Every structure is written in C-alpha cells, then in structure tokens.
Amino acid sequence: MLAARQRRDKAREVVASDPLMARELRIGRPDLRPDYDDGGLVDLNNAPASALAEVCELDPGTAERIVEARSARGGFLTVDDVFTAVDVPLGAWEMIRDRAVVIPR
C-alpha cells in the first residue's frame, strides 16, 4: 500500500511538470492499459465514468455526473473542483483526493 502511494506521488510529479508526458504515459487511464505504473490513479478530465467508479470506489451514477460536469465545464483545473461541480458523497472525498489527478485536456 505504501509503495502504491509512492508511485502515485511520483506520477503526480510527472503530471505537474510535464502534462504531455503524463498523457503519453497514460497516467490516470487504467482503461487504456498503461505501461507506466502510476500506483492506481485516475484522470478526472479524461478517464471514462467506469474507470472513475472503479478506481475511486464511486457508484456509477456519481461517476457519470462527474463526466457530465467535466464536459459542461470543459474540464477541471484541480481535483477539488469536482466537489463544487458534483454532489459527491462526503465519504468519497478522501478516496478521490488520494486516487485522482487532473491532466489538462
């Protein structure tokens, strides 16, 4: 578990420093079978609802509302933007903060 968290932290560094590389490595895209081990992240701006639901342990309806909100807004700037855009159950916030990233579209 600690090793996965360290891989997530390293992947977040790549996202922050080089978003293009992050997209090429498919960070946060478990649906695309990435070669890079990002520790189990999901990209709120690009991953499908099914991946959001699985990685963040969300019900499918909430995951779909996140996808709808990102489409309506043109994407999220930060992970916490999702909480102002969608009524996400409070119990899911920490999991989302731990497992989600936002890669610009």
KOLVONU-736957 format. One line per 3 residues: number of its first residue (from 1); their letters; for each residue y, x, z of N, C-alpha, C, O, CB. Coordinates in nm, 3 decimals, padded with zeros to 5 digits. Atoms other than C-alpha are relative to their C-alpha. Glycine has a CB too. Layout:
BEGIN
NUM> A> Y:X:Z:Y:X:Z:Y:X:Z:Y:X:Z:Y:X:Z  ...
//
This chain:
BEGIN
1> MLA> -00.119:00.083:00.000:00.000:00.000:00.000:00.126:00.088:00.000:00.221:00.059:-00.073:00.000:-00.095:00.122  -00.115:-00.091:-00.004:00.241:00.283:00.084:00.016:00.072:-00.133:00.128:00.093:-00.179:-00.015:00.101:00.114  -00.006:-00.068:00.130:00.152:00.460:-00.240:00.059:-00.091:-00.106:00.138:-00.046:-00.189:-00.140:00.048:-00.043
4> ARQ> -00.055:00.095:00.097:00.230:00.146:-00.441:00.150:-00.016:00.023:00.227:-00.024:-00.074:-00.070:-00.137:00.011  -00.143:00.012:-00.030:00.566:00.113:-00.265:00.075:00.123:-00.052:00.185:00.111:-00.105:00.024:-00.017:00.152  -00.063:-00.122:00.051:00.646:00.476:-00.353:00.009:-00.004:-00.152:00.108:00.041:-00.209:-00.079:00.125:00.046
7> RRD> -00.005:00.013:00.146:00.557:00.407:-00.719:00.107:-00.100:-00.041:00.175:-00.079:-00.142:-00.138:-00.042:-00.056  -00.106:00.096:00.031:00.786:00.102:-00.714:00.137:00.065:00.015:00.224:00.045:-00.069:-00.010:-00.123:00.092  -00.128:-00.069:-00.021:01.069:00.315:-00.572:00.030:00.095:-00.115:00.143:00.100:-00.163:-00.001:00.078:00.134
10> KAR> -00.019:-00.093:00.112:01.017:00.579:-00.843:00.034:-00.076:-00.128:00.121:-00.034:-00.204:-00.127:00.085:-00.021  -00.028:00.081:00.119:01.010:00.311:-01.113:00.141:-00.058:00.005:00.209:-00.066:-00.097:-00.104:-00.114:-00.014  -00.137:00.050:-00.013:01.334:00.164:-00.977:00.102:00.109:-00.033:00.207:00.081:-00.090:00.025:-00.054:00.144
13> EVV> -00.088:-00.112:00.036:01.492:00.509:-01.011:00.010:00.013:-00.152:00.118:00.038:-00.205:-00.051:00.133:00.062  -00.002:-00.006:00.146:01.392:00.511:-01.378:00.085:-00.114:-00.055:00.165:-00.093:-00.146:-00.144:-00.006:-00.058  -00.078:00.116:00.044:01.538:00.161:-01.424:00.149:00.028:00.016:00.227:00.000:-00.074:-00.039:-00.126:00.078
16> ASD> -00.142:-00.025:-00.029:01.868:00.268:-01.264:00.058:00.111:-00.088:00.173:00.102:-00.131:00.018:00.036:00.146  -00.055:-00.115:00.073:01.902:00.596:-01.451:-00.017:-00.010:-00.151:00.062:00.047:-00.226:-00.066:00.125:00.049  00.028:00.005:00.143:01.755:00.509:-01.791:-00.069:-00.132:-00.037:-00.191:-00.134:-00.056:-00.088:00.120:-00.042
19> PLM> 00.060:00.130:00.031:01.703:00.138:-01.871:-00.081:-00.001:-00.130:-00.182:-00.071:-00.140:00.107:-00.104:-00.008  00.074:-00.005:00.126:01.592:00.219:-02.226:-00.140:00.059:00.022:-00.238:00.006:-00.029:00.077:00.084:-00.104  00.130:-00.059:-00.033:01.315:00.444:-02.094:-00.085:-00.100:00.079:-00.205:-00.111:00.057:00.019:00.132:00.081
22> ARE> 00.073:00.099:-00.079:01.221:00.173:-01.844:-00.064:-00.106:-00.090:-00.178:-00.147:-00.068:00.093:-00.067:00.102  00.056:00.097:00.095:01.175:-00.074:-02.131:-00.114:00.063:-00.080:-00.217:-00.001:-00.103:00.109:-00.051:-00.096  00.105:-00.068:00.076:00.973:00.181:-02.330:-00.126:00.019:00.084:-00.237:00.009:00.032:00.050:00.135:-00.050
25> LRI> 00.114:-00.016:-00.089:00.750:00.243:-02.028:-00.060:-00.134:00.043:-00.166:-00.139:00.106:00.042:00.079:00.123  00.042:00.137:-00.035:00.717:-00.135:-01.986:-00.001:-00.023:00.150:-00.087:-00.093:00.203:-00.138:-00.028:-00.057  -00.013:00.023:-00.144:00.826:-00.121:-01.624:00.031:-00.147:00.021:00.117:-00.205:-00.045:00.112:00.091:00.061
28> GRP> -00.022:00.141:-00.033:00.808:-00.467:-01.477:-00.061:-00.098:-00.099:-00.028:-00.217:-00.097:00.144:-00.026:00.010  00.061:00.087:00.101:00.600:-00.604:-01.763:-00.153:00.006:00.008:-00.217:00.060:-00.081:00.047:00.040:-00.142  00.146:-00.003:-00.013:00.243:-00.648:-01.637:-00.069:-00.077:-00.113:-00.187:-00.053:-00.141:-00.041:-00.058:00.134
31> DLR> 00.055:00.078:00.110:00.190:-00.894:-01.924:-00.020:00.084:-00.127:-00.092:00.042:-00.217:00.091:-00.117:-00.031  00.010:-00.085:00.118:00.222:-00.606:-02.176:-00.096:00.118:00.020:-00.101:00.209:-00.063:00.136:00.052:-00.037  00.095:-00.108:-00.031:-00.043:-00.380:-02.018:00.066:00.138:-00.009:00.033:00.217:-00.098:-00.120:-00.007:-00.095
34> PDY> -00.071:-00.128:00.004:00.185:-00.087:-01.942:-00.092:00.119:00.031:-00.189:00.106:00.105:00.116:-00.002:00.097  00.071:-00.124:-00.029:00.055:00.270:-01.940:00.055:00.065:00.127:-00.015:00.140:00.195:00.011:00.097:-00.119  -00.067:-00.058:-00.115:00.303:00.365:-01.665:-00.029:-00.086:00.123:-00.015:-00.209:00.117:00.154:00.012:-00.025
37> DDG> 00.028:00.074:-00.124:00.207:00.266:-01.309:00.129:-00.016:00.078:00.176:00.078:00.142:-00.108:00.072:00.085  -00.125:00.027:-00.070:00.518:00.103:-01.167:-00.021:-00.055:00.140:00.075:-00.098:00.205:00.084:-00.097:-00.081  00.029:00.045:-00.135:00.347:00.004:-00.844:-00.006:-00.150:00.017:-00.015:-00.200:00.129:00.101:00.054:00.092
40> GLV> 00.009:00.146:-00.008:00.338:-00.365:-00.929:00.133:-00.070:-00.004:00.155:-00.166:00.070:-00.071:-00.039:00.124  -00.131:00.065:00.015:00.691:-00.454:-01.034:-00.005:-00.107:-00.109:-00.094:-00.108:-00.193:00.107:00.105:-00.034  -00.018:00.099:00.105:00.803:-00.748:-01.245:00.149:-00.008:-00.032:00.232:-00.009:00.059:-00.057:-00.140:00.042
43> DLN> -00.139:00.003:00.047:01.123:-00.764:-01.451:00.048:-00.144:-00.011:00.000:-00.221:-00.094:00.014:00.071:-00.137  -00.052:00.138:-00.001:01.319:-01.082:-01.376:00.069:-00.037:-00.131:00.078:-00.155:-00.164:00.097:-00.017:00.114  -00.072:00.030:00.123:01.508:-01.051:-01.705:-00.089:-00.011:-00.124:-00.043:-00.061:-00.226:00.102:00.105:-00.024
46> NAP> 00.079:-00.006:00.122:01.218:-01.011:-01.944:-00.144:-00.050:00.012:-00.202:-00.091:-00.089:-00.003:00.138:-00.048  00.139:00.040:-00.016:00.877:-01.100:-01.799:-00.015:-00.152:-00.009:00.077:-00.226:00.027:-00.056:00.051:00.135  00.023:00.144:00.008:00.725:-01.443:-01.865:-00.022:-00.061:00.139:-00.050:00.010:00.236:-00.121:-00.030:-00.089
49> ASA> 00.015:00.072:-00.127:00.702:-01.706:-01.592:-00.134:00.029:00.065:-00.142:00.040:00.187:00.017:-00.149:-00.022  00.133:-00.024:-00.058:00.330:-01.643:-01.548:-00.005:00.133:00.074:-00.068:00.142:00.179:-00.108:-00.002:-00.110  -00.004:-00.130:-00.067:00.395:-01.276:-01.459:00.084:-00.008:00.127:00.048:00.050:00.230:00.055:00.108:-00.095
52> LAE> -00.083:00.017:-00.120:00.675:-01.371:-01.219:-00.079:-00.069:00.110:-00.075:-00.027:00.226:00.128:-00.081:-00.032  00.078:00.075:-00.097:00.447:-01.620:-01.048:-00.108:00.086:00.064:-00.128:00.084:00.185:-00.064:-00.123:-00.065  00.110:-00.082:-00.051:00.159:-01.377:-01.016:00.048:00.114:00.089:-00.001:00.130:00.201:-00.080:00.057:-00.115
55> VCE> -00.044:-00.119:-00.074:00.346:-01.066:-00.901:00.076:-00.037:00.126:00.058:00.026:00.230:00.087:00.089:-00.088  -00.082:00.039:-00.116:00.589:-01.243:-00.667:-00.061:-00.111:00.084:-00.001:-00.159:00.180:00.137:-00.043:-00.046  00.071:00.106:-00.072:00.335:-01.500:-00.549:00.083:-00.127:00.010:00.096:-00.186:00.117:-00.037:00.049:00.140
58> LDP> -00.081:00.122:00.009:00.553:-01.791:-00.662:-00.083:-00.113:-00.060:-00.179:-00.089:-00.133:00.126:00.024:-00.084  00.065:00.111:00.068:00.444:-02.137:-00.759:00.052:-00.003:-00.144:00.164:00.040:-00.169:00.027:-00.136:00.073  -00.040:-00.002:00.141:00.456:-02.186:-01.138:00.133:-00.070:-00.029:00.207:-00.027:-00.117:-00.107:-00.063:-00.082
61> GTA> -00.126:00.071:00.022:00.745:-02.433:-01.116:00.121:00.085:00.034:00.220:00.086:-00.040:00.003:-00.126:00.083  -00.110:-00.089:-00.038:00.970:-02.187:-00.934:00.016:00.112:-00.102:00.127:00.145:-00.141:-00.023:00.060:00.140  -00.006:-00.107:00.100:00.880:-01.910:-01.178:00.062:-00.050:-00.130:00.141:00.020:-00.193:-00.140:00.056:-00.027
64> ERI> -00.056:00.057:00.123:00.963:-02.138:-01.471:00.151:-00.025:00.015:00.226:-00.004:-00.080:-00.071:-00.131:-00.036  -00.144:00.020:-00.023:01.301:-02.227:-01.316:00.076:00.133:-00.005:00.191:00.137:-00.049:00.024:-00.069:00.137  -00.063:-00.132:00.010:01.378:-01.855:-01.287:00.019:00.037:-00.146:00.125:00.086:-00.185:-00.086:00.108:00.072
67> VEA> -00.010:-00.030:00.144:01.306:-01.811:-01.659:00.109:-00.086:-00.064:00.187:-00.037:-00.146:-00.137:-00.024:-00.070  -00.104:00.089:00.054:01.526:-02.113:-01.741:00.139:00.047:00.042:00.232:00.047:-00.039:-00.023:-00.144:00.047  -00.130:-00.047:-00.049:01.809:-01.978:-01.524:00.042:00.128:-00.070:00.160:00.144:-00.104:-00.004:00.022:00.153
70> RSA> -00.038:-00.124:00.068:01.797:-01.634:-01.684:00.041:-00.027:-00.143:00.130:00.039:-00.196:-00.115:00.101:00.003  -00.040:00.037:00.136:01.814:-01.795:-02.028:00.139:-00.061:-00.001:00.221:-00.030:-00.087:-00.101:-00.098:-00.061  -00.130:00.067:-00.007:02.109:-02.010:-01.927:00.113:00.099:00.033:00.225:00.083:-00.015:-00.004:-00.111:00.104
73> RGG> -00.100:-00.096:-00.043:02.293:-01.715:-01.770:00.008:00.123:-00.090:00.100:00.204:-00.077:-00.028:00.043:00.141  00.005:-00.121:00.081:02.200:-01.455:-02.030:-00.061:00.116:00.076:-00.042:00.232:00.038:00.138:00.037:-00.048  00.065:-00.102:-00.080:02.002:-01.265:-01.767:00.065:00.016:00.136:00.171:-00.041:00.163:00.001:00.133:-00.073
76> FLT> -00.049:-00.028:-00.135:02.052:-01.144:-01.413:00.053:00.143:00.005:00.005:00.231:-00.067:-00.113:-00.021:00.106  -00.054:-00.135:-00.018:02.258:-00.844:-01.305:-00.069:00.073:00.115:-00.083:00.195:00.113:00.150:-00.006:00.025  00.070:-00.055:-00.116:02.077:-00.793:-00.972:-00.116:-00.091:00.036:-00.120:-00.207:-00.007:00.097:00.018:00.121
79> VDD> 00.112:00.082:-00.046:01.757:-00.916:-00.813:00.052:-00.117:00.082:00.004:-00.229:00.068:-00.099:00.084:00.083  -00.051:00.107:-00.086:01.958:-01.116:-00.559:00.070:-00.112:-00.077:00.089:-00.220:-00.023:00.095:00.057:00.102  -00.061:00.107:00.081:02.128:-01.311:-00.842:-00.094:-00.119:-00.015:-00.049:-00.233:-00.028:00.038:00.053:-00.139
82> VFT> 00.096:00.109:00.017:01.809:-01.513:-00.872:00.012:-00.101:00.113:-00.014:-00.220:00.092:-00.143:00.056:-00.006  -00.008:00.090:-00.114:01.868:-01.661:-00.526:00.120:-00.095:-00.008:00.118:-00.202:00.053:00.007:00.080:00.128  -00.114:00.090:00.019:02.205:-01.807:-00.626:-00.021:-00.091:-00.120:00.041:-00.197:-00.131:00.129:00.080:-00.016
85> AVD> 00.023:00.077:00.122:02.074:-01.935:-00.958:-00.113:-00.103:00.013:-00.113:-00.205:-00.056:-00.031:00.093:-00.114  00.119:00.083:-00.012:01.747:-02.093:-00.844:-00.028:-00.025:00.147:-00.008:00.063:00.231:-00.123:00.066:-00.070  00.039:00.034:-00.137:01.633:-02.271:-00.530:-00.138:00.060:00.026:-00.240:-00.007:00.009:00.001:-00.155:00.022
88> VPL> 00.125:-00.071:-00.030:01.370:-02.014:-00.432:-00.029:-00.018:00.149:00.060:00.000:00.232:00.010:00.153:-00.038  00.032:00.015:-00.142:01.185:-02.082:-00.107:00.033:00.127:00.078:00.003:00.238:00.033:-00.149:-00.034:00.017  -00.044:-00.113:-00.082:01.322:-01.858:00.168:-00.116:00.097:00.028:-00.094:00.218:00.034:00.059:-00.051:00.131
91> GAW> 00.115:-00.084:-00.028:00.973:-01.727:00.241:-00.037:00.094:-00.113:-00.108:00.192:-00.091:-00.117:-00.085:00.033  00.031:-00.083:00.116:00.953:-01.577:-00.108:00.103:00.110:-00.024:00.079:00.199:-00.106:-00.011:-00.087:-00.124  -00.109:-00.093:00.027:01.277:-01.378:-00.091:-00.042:00.146:00.018:-00.013:00.229:-00.068:00.117:-00.030:00.090
94> EMI> 00.036:-00.139:-00.026:01.131:-01.061:00.062:-00.100:00.052:-00.102:-00.093:00.167:-00.144:-00.057:00.016:00.141  00.097:-00.041:00.102:00.840:-01.053:-00.184:00.072:00.028:-00.131:00.043:00.127:-00.198:-00.109:-00.109:-00.020  -00.077:-00.020:00.124:01.083:-01.090:-00.475:00.079:00.130:00.011:00.079:00.211:-00.082:00.095:-00.120:-00.027
97> RDR> -00.077:-00.123:-00.017:01.306:-00.816:-00.336:-00.088:00.124:-00.006:-00.045:00.229:-00.054:00.075:-00.003:00.132  00.092:-00.114:00.001:01.002:-00.589:-00.295:-00.060:00.024:-00.138:-00.084:00.139:-00.175:-00.111:-00.022:00.101  00.076:-00.013:00.124:00.840:-00.658:-00.632:00.080:-00.016:-00.128:00.028:00.012:-00.236:-00.109:-00.098:00.001
100> AVV> -00.076:00.028:00.122:01.120:-00.747:-00.875:00.102:00.110:-00.031:00.154:00.177:00.057:00.071:-00.135:00.013  -00.107:-00.086:00.052:01.355:-00.538:-01.087:00.075:-00.081:-00.104:00.028:-00.184:-00.151:-00.056:00.134:-00.061  -00.080:00.062:00.104:01.628:-00.631:-01.330:00.033:00.108:-00.102:00.110:00.200:-00.074:00.130:-00.066:00.058
103> IPR> -00.030:-00.093:00.108:01.631:-00.442:-01.657:00.087:-00.075:-00.100:00.050:-00.183:-00.146:-00.133:00.055:-00.067  -00.089:00.070:00.095:01.923:-00.530:-01.886:-00.074:-00.035:-00.130:-00.162:00.038:-00.176:00.122:00.089:-00.033  00.065:00.048:00.122:01.822:-00.725:-02.194:00.046:00.073:-00.121:00.001:00.043:-00.232:00.025:-00.146:-00.018
//
